[in-house]
Amino acid sequence: MQQKIVDFYQDELGDWVAKLECGHGQHVRHNPPWNNRPWVEIKEGRSERLGEQLDCKQCDQHEG
């Protein structure tokens, strides 16, 4: 289920997590070559992604 990004926070290991409008979180790591998200490393990059949608796997599990 697609959910909008409403905020970002760092977990206990310092990895970035997108807070979704449903209340769930989803990691958005920059871990090349598997995850290439250099934008998550800077505040402006994260700000530009607010309002974008991610697929919330937790909502998908509860829906089915």
C-alpha positions in Angstrom: 0.0 0.0 0.0 1.4 3.4 -1.0 1.9 5.8 1.9 3.3 9.4 1.9 6.5 10.2 3.6 5.8 12.7 6.4 9.2 12.9 8.2 12.6 11.2 8.6 14.4 10.0 11.7 17.5 8.0 12.5 17.3 4.6 14.2 19.6 3.5 17.0 22.3 2.6 14.5 22.1 6.0 12.7 20.3 4.7 9.6 17.6 6.9 8.2 14.0 5.9 8.4 11.1 7.4 6.5 8.1 8.0 8.7 5.0 7.3 6.7 1.5 8.8 7.0 0.2 5.5 8.3 2.6 5.7 11.3 4.9 3.0 10.1 8.6 3.5 9.3 10.7 2.3 6.4 14.5 2.4 6.2 15.9 4.5 3.3 19.5 3.6 3.5 22.3 4.8 1.2 24.2 1.5 0.9 25.7 1.3 -2.6 25.6 -0.7 -4.8 22.4 -2.2 -3.4 20.7 0.9 -2.3 21.8 4.1 -4.1 20.1 7.0 -2.2 22.7 9.7 -1.7 19.9 12.2 -1.1 19.2 10.7 2.3 22.6 11.8 3.6 21.7 15.5 3.4 18.9 17.5 5.0 17.8 19.1 1.7 17.6 15.8 0.0 15.3 14.4 2.7 13.2 17.6 2.6 12.7 17.2 -1.1 11.3 13.7 -0.6 8.6 14.7 1.8 5.2 13.9 0.3 6.6 11.2 -2.0 5.1 7.7 -1.6 6.7 4.5 -0.6 5.2 1.0 -0.5 4.5 0.2 3.1 5.1 -3.5 3.6 3.5 -3.5 7.1 0.2 -2.1 5.7 0.4 -4.7 2.9 0.7 -7.5 5.5 -2.3 -6.3 7.5 -4.5 -5.7 4.4 -4.2 -9.3 3.1 
